[in-house]
Amino acid sequence: MKKYLYSIAVLVIVSVSIANVNVGLRSNNLSDVFLANVEVLALAEGGSQPMDCYAGIEYVNDGRPVETQTYCGDCQSIQCTHWWNPGRCMR
């Protein structure tokens, strides 16, 4: 009888442990989705406006004047002499 009660107790402990792990895993997935949504909402409320940019930027010392253009890859200003493929990015 003691072995029977002991095995039931072990079974209950294992079941509760597995249930806790499953709940923990689900809550981590929800928090990742929640954080992604918060980041998207924060970007939308940040007041940033789309700006003109170029996907291709190059600096060549060929006598052309150096200008500052925005690169679409990271939306940062870069000094260049040649640029192509206009687009829009959010800063």
C-alpha positions in Angstrom: 0.0 0.0 0.0 2.9 2.4 0.8 4.4 1.7 -2.6 1.1 2.5 -4.2 0.8 5.9 -2.4 4.4 6.7 -3.0 4.0 6.1 -6.8 0.9 8.3 -6.9 2.7 11.1 -5.0 5.6 10.9 -7.5 3.2 10.9 -10.4 1.4 14.0 -9.1 4.7 15.8 -8.5 6.0 15.0 -12.0 2.6 16.1 -13.6 2.7 19.4 -11.7 6.3 20.0 -12.7 5.5 19.3 -16.4 2.4 21.6 -16.2 4.6 24.4 -14.7 7.2 24.1 -17.5 4.4 24.3 -20.2 2.9 27.4 -18.6 6.3 29.0 -18.4 7.1 28.3 -22.0 3.7 29.7 -23.2 4.2 32.9 -21.1 7.6 33.5 -22.7 6.2 33.2 -26.2 3.4 35.6 -25.3 5.9 38.1 -23.9 8.0 38.0 -27.1 4.9 38.8 -29.1 3.8 41.4 -26.7 7.2 43.1 -26.8 7.2 43.1 -30.6 3.8 44.7 -30.7 4.9 47.4 -28.2 8.0 48.2 -30.3 5.9 48.6 -33.4 3.4 50.9 -31.6 6.3 52.9 -30.1 7.7 53.5 -33.5 4.3 54.6 -34.8 3.9 57.1 -31.9 7.5 58.4 -32.0 6.5 61.2 -34.4 9.1 60.1 -36.9 8.3 61.0 -40.5 9.4 59.0 -43.6 12.3 60.5 -45.3 13.9 60.2 -48.8 16.8 57.8 -49.0 18.9 55.9 -51.5 19.6 52.1 -51.6 22.9 52.6 -53.4 25.5 55.1 -52.2 29.1 55.3 -53.3 32.0 57.7 -52.7 34.4 57.9 -55.6 37.1 60.6 -55.8 36.4 61.6 -59.4 36.1 65.3 -59.0 32.4 65.4 -58.4 31.2 67.4 -55.4 30.6 65.5 -52.2 27.1 65.6 -50.9 25.3 64.1 -47.9 22.5 61.6 -48.7 20.5 59.2 -46.5 21.2 55.5 -47.0 18.1 53.3 -46.9 19.9 50.4 -45.2 20.2 52.1 -41.8 18.6 55.5 -42.5 21.8 57.3 -41.7 23.4 60.2 -43.5 26.5 59.4 -45.5 28.8 61.6 -47.5 28.9 60.4 -51.1 29.4 61.4 -54.8 27.0 58.9 -56.5 23.6 57.6 -55.4 20.8 55.6 -57.0 17.6 53.6 -56.3 15.6 56.2 -54.3 13.3 55.0 -51.6 11.8 56.0 -48.2 12.8 55.1 -44.6 11.8 55.9 -41.1 14.2 57.5 -38.7 
